[in-house]
């Protein structure tokens, strides 16, 4: 599955599409691929580990890093800041390993501008009702863990709104993977990484009905 030449892969998706689970499964099957750990100003979620899931920093530190040009990309998502350390990516690529950036569409746009030879992938849910179901399940888990009912409901509304907006950026990527069946989506993702993603290009005709339904 690993490419012969180290490549930079950029993976984006609306919240709830299953991006993180797919990336974890992909890397579990191919440990030669490196995952760039993003910096963020948001607080850790239950079970997240600093330096493994994200590098958690305070907003002043994040802004200072951005001012020094240390980020390959950075963006604001859900009122929190996220960024990819430029030196981390360059170091891994220089060592001959491919790198995954698991970032939102804003960051992906910046990376494509800075590194036009990157491979960009957008993950979509099979339908908007399914996306809403997944986001509701996540909100319920967070409500039980750290949020009260009112805060969880407000957060869910915002995530649903932003997810619909994020989904409109699917056409900016090179390839689109639909996460209906997790196993099939993982196989599709592996195909792109192996250089066999031709049938998954964003301009394939069979995507149109799904896109029309998602964005209706």
Helices and strands as residue ranges (DSSP letters): E 8-13, H 19-29, E 34-35, E 39-40, E 55-56, H 59-67, E 71-77, E 80-85, H 86-94, E 99-102, H 105-114, E 119-125, H 128-145, H 149-167, G 170-172, E 175-179, H 182-193, G 198-200, H 207-214
